[in-house]
Amino acid sequence: MDDSLTTYDKLNEDIQFTEDETRELLNLSEKEILVLILSELKKITADKN
């Protein structure tokens, strides 16, 4: 379980939002949020390969 916490901490350090970005994110629909998450995951996996 330590590995997952370490991974989360690393990701959390990279995820920094301005106040305006936070407001925009809060206005997204569930579908838009899922698309955003999936696109970011795709970028991460592409960078690892």
FENBELPE-V523106 format. One record per pair of residues at least 12 apart in sequence whose ideal C-beta (glycine too) atoms are under 8 Angstrom apart, sorted by the first residue. I is the first residue (numbers start at 1). J is the second residue. D is the distance in Angstrom with one decimal. If there is no record, write none. Layout:
I;J;D
I;J;D
This chain:
none
